[in-house]
């Protein structure tokens, strides 16, 4: 007997173990056994949608004059930025969908503070490049004050964009003593006088805004050709290039912080004068961190103003009882399918039932890892896919019976049954996947999250069922049946 089925069986068992690990945990953590550092950490708890959990539903609209055309690109970018802002507030499972021509539908399952999110969604999203001194390093995440937009801001009043070439340095706590190059606050910012006459508070630091994100022309993630490290390449608009060259030339080896909504997100050092309006930001970036920073630089401000048209708190219209009934329906459906396969196809049916268990474990693992936000329609799609998960097995087993009746050996019947059933399996599943794709696209385009959730869970279920039918069931058949003599046990196959 070939070793290949046993090799595939080992792979399947590893996937089953992985599925059980993810399915039975709400949080998974991988630790480096050498230094005990965390290599991977992920919350894999099942995420419920607005209809099952309750929360906030908000309708947003482009705040532009009537008749003004809003491009689909601007609407998409605005949705991405708003979604990032909501996630930054700690709102998980947020669902935002563009609803052309000028609206965005936002759902926040489980939200406790609607006012906070609505206020944050309407913020400007100002991106600034703020000059620091050579000795003071402000930690990433620090909220600072800048002189941008204030009276007498000087040269910073002209919007421009981008950062110096060089590595973001390690973060540290800000120095309490203000640097000489920093501009003191123009208003009185002293603390309440202490009892000693000589004790006075240090003036509040107001940092100088060199440029704003309005002058960024393009931002892309690249890799250093020598070291292979990730870096962020940027290009300035022509009107900002000379201003940036002048500033970087006179501030070499000084910090230039990147600030979004007055919050420091990166603090690179200017290594040399940047001419031509092009430069790179180098540092200890991963692919994800470099891409995140590039998105913040590229889309720091909303491309169109947004207003809240309608906002309402939504209770769990279905809630725990509906979840319980849906799970009960799923268990009943799964049990009926398992019983039918076992009684009608006997031993092959038992192997198909095992493959169905593998299908369920892997599907739930994928739902938790993506993660898929489960609404009632999504649960319905998953339950429907359970019934569809065995249709490929039925086609294979019927062909298997035909080959056995024709006098084939069991091993020949397995291969011929699978080969002759595969075109029908392929075509039926492709047609279902195409339908799911169309439903998902239209659900996304028109903000129909119910349709989108159904299409997503059904499509994922069909994809996993293809794997279990083509790989898992076939492997089980070979491992168990290759050494069985059909002539001695015809009833084992329902013949």
Secondary structure, DSSP 8 states (H G I E B T S, - for coil): --SHHHHHHHHHHHHHHHHHHHHT-SEEEEE-TTT--EEEEEE---EE-HHHH-EEEEEEEE---TT----HHHHHHHHHHHHHHHHHTT--S-EEEEETTTEEEEEEET-S-HHHHHHHHTS---EEEEE--SS----TT-B--B-TTSTT-GGGGS------SEEB-------SS--TTSEE-SS-------SSTT------EEBEEEEEGGGEEEEEEEE-TTT--EEEEEEE-HHHHHHHHHHHHHSTTSEEEEEETTEEEEEEE--S---TTEEEEEEEE-HHHHHHHHHHHHSSS-SS-EEEEEEEEE--SSHHHHHHHHHHHHHHHHHHHHHHHHHHHHHHHHHHHHHHHHHHHHHHHHHHHHT-EE-HHHHHHHHHHHHHTTHHHHHHHHHHHHHHHTT--HHHHHHHHHHHHHHHHHHHHHHHHHHHHHHHHHHHHTT-HHHHHHHHHHHHHHHHHHHIIIIIIHHHHHHHHTT--GGG-GGGGT-
